[in-house]
Amino acid sequence: MTRPARALIDLDALRHNYALARRLHGGQVMAVLKANGYGHGSIACARALQGLADGYAVAFMQEASLLRMAGIDGPILVLEGAFSDDDAQEAARHDCALVVHSDVQIEMLQRLRDTRPLQVWLKVDSGMHRAGFTPAQVEWAHARLRALPAVGEIGFMTHFARADEPASDMTTAQVACFDAAVGALPGPRSLCNSAGIVGWSPARRDWGRAGIMLYGSDPGGMLPREGEDALRAVMTLQSEIFAVRTLPAGEPVGYGARDVTRRDTRVGLIAMGYADGYPRNAPAGTPVAVDGQLAPLFGRVSMDMMTVDLTDLPQAGVGSKVELWGAQVPVDRVAEAAGMISYELLCNVKRVAFSYVSSDAPVAAASAARGQHALA
Ligand SMILES: *Cc1c(COP(=O)(O)O)cnc(C)c1O
């Protein structure tokens, strides 16, 4: 038998989540597929969204080229823009749009010759202070870009630092800062990440940029948990119990003897570890679904396996199906238990077998996605 650890990717759930993002935001929405589609396989996700998504976004040019070479057409925005003249050239060759956040990047476009005009998005630093032109520089940067033959349409974008916090007023301040900086300059606007799309209707403009919500995680916890407005988990990280032992009270389990039994305890061994992307620092009690019922993680997560307390699930045993996260155990719950965010968990999944399910096509994407995992 092959090792049962795998990531099952539900492309119908991805399409549902995209449609929800678009319905909430209005206008158009880019599907953010950076970091190999947040660990889900960017090519498979892009293909599943063809004909539905208004466009795509990735972090850097090589991620965009991978999609183009896989036959993905439609707009692709490179969110960090060009790192080099080669990147700018490749963007032109692959007809991708570039974010421009610094004068170094303007100079790259200045050196770009004999290409079709590129669409660019001028990034405004509206308060996050990570990347982007200051409000005072916007008009100047726009004028410089507009003068370049290699530059076509110029859009304006910014990024939120705290949109996942409903109680923070920083997002409102960032929207106001952006609006004042951009003024009446012509061109499309894009402000919202997932948290903005869900929680900040005044920030919704021409284009949303939906990332984590596409994969079923609601960063601010603001959406309903059930019904048409609920997100659906796209990845199910699953495995099986492959050994069980019973220990008396007072016995340690796993590295560091972190967790010690307090009663007669049936311990199930799961084929999943931190080398697969399950967080090593998940504490005892982190929920694991075993044959559809929740059981507490017990003992430190090792590289290739982890242990779960099955004492209260007497029917569970060798061969029982385990879900580490998915529809039964929200990835956000595991992330919270481990002091992490869902983004980190999803991006970290590796080594496990990936399989794709979709109602319309029994996906040829699996092999493409595997190729991509090799790249990651
Ligand atoms: C990653 C990213 C997004 C998507 O963010 P989510 O929180 O995953 O929706 C949007 N915009 C930019 C600039 C990004 O880098």
The ligand as an ORCA input file, in Angstrom:
! r2SCAN-3c Opt
* xyz 0 1
  C      -1.330     38.221     -1.832
  C      -1.920     39.500     -2.230
  C      -3.314     39.629     -2.320
  C      -4.273     38.548     -1.867
  O      -4.390     38.635     -0.473
  P      -5.402     37.690      0.333
  O      -5.334     38.186      1.722
  O      -4.837     36.310      0.214
  O      -6.709     37.822     -0.324
  C      -3.814     40.825     -2.811
  N      -2.992     41.836     -3.164
  C      -1.651     41.749     -3.074
  C      -0.803     42.910     -3.468
  C      -1.068     40.590     -2.588
  O       0.256     40.514     -2.481
*
